[in-house]
Amino acid sequence: LSDATVYDKRPRQCSLGYLRQPYIDEATGKLGYKCAAEPVKDYVAKGGEVDGTVGRKCLCNALMANVDLGQTRIVKTDDGNRMYTEDQLITIGDEVNECQRFLRQDGDGHWSFTAKDVVHYLKSQVSVEDDSKATLFDHGTWLP
């Protein structure tokens, strides 16, 4: 789902609703629920802002897919119906700032890291030089 092409094929919907936000329907005064990953028109009709939907992915369905419980459903399209199975989404959580240690810049100036970089780090020894900086020790060489 991190790839825009893959993400664009996913129908926007909130079918599990574990992370929905409550809101009060102004017309009826009743409690309702909205999700920034549901169809944009539905989210906006519930008082959400369009900007709040940009880039939002359905974490509920993706995380269920991560543990082999991804939903498969029939989706209506302009060309007819098709089957869609939820894709996985790997998350970093609160450790996003820690990923800086893995980033490498390629010849074209793009920054990235791979699972191999992370596994390499996890299999190496870590030594803390001071409270603020961890240093990686790998095969007799200290790495930044």
Secondary structure, 3 states (H helix, E strand, C coil): CCCHHHHHHCCCCCCCCCCCEEEECCCCCCEEEECCCCCHHHHHHCCCCHHHHCCCCCHHHHHHHHCCCCCEEEEEECCEEEEEECCCCCCCHHHHHHHHHHCEECCCCCEECCHHHHHHHHCCEEEEEECCEEEEEECCEEEC
